[in-house]
């Protein structure tokens, strides 16, 4: 029987590419979305056309109750979660002096708290099955910091410490926890950047261009594989060579 993967914030961008890549790798897929029901339903159809089962599940994963409910619904409609991809994320960029507590709280609760809530729920299923893969989408900014992104960088660095701690706690139970740290990837999150800014960024990337959501998705699928069972607590940058740290 196919294992079930749950991808948070999967209606578009990197999450969408991850959901499709996992389906191509024969996982059944639960698509979590917050507001984009139509896009999530369309994605479910695309996934089903690949010959696996799928479902769309609404939840704001920054809310612990909604995260708990999400796992209950997924379990009931499909299966217990075998692969969790903590992907949902937002930015509220501004220099620290202008950053309001609400900008800080929104980013920390969406990017970091959501991973805590969802991972805790997923681990119940995974510990029972003595098998699990947790893959968390961090960012190279969590490794290097970035001016104007103190809240975002703190959340993404927090996810790395979180991932390594979970990896240590659960390694003996057949459960791995790894992080993927994308560089600049072409999605709605980066489309707000002007073309000249994108050109400056691309000039700093040894590969010479901004990445695609599929580049990140393939790294996630690698960690989700059966054969990746001895790889845990790792952070894999998918950034065209930008950071190399
Ligand atoms: P995106 O804005 O296209 O996608 C983010 C998704 O998360 C959206 O579908 C959004 O609705 C969902 N989401 C946000 N808050 C949510 C909540 N509370 N509950 C459920 N879903 C929620 O951006 P993206 O570029 O695809 O980003 C995906 C992940 O990759 C994020 O964690 C982001 O921080 C990370 N990332 C992106 C880049 C990049 O360059 N695009 C670089 C590094 C890391």
Boltz pocket constraint, residues with backbone or C-beta under 6 A from the ligand:
constraints:
  - pocket:
      binder: B
      contacts: [[A, 8], [A, 9], [A, 10], [A, 11], [A, 12], [A, 13], [A, 14], [A, 15], [A, 32], [A, 33], [A, 34], [A, 35], [A, 59], [A, 60], [A, 61], [A, 62], [A, 86], [A, 87], [A, 88], [A, 89], [A, 90], [A, 110], [A, 137], [A, 138], [A, 139], [A, 140], [A, 181], [A, 182], [A, 183], [A, 184], [A, 185], [A, 186], [A, 187], [A, 188], [A, 189], [A, 190]]
      max_distance: 6.0
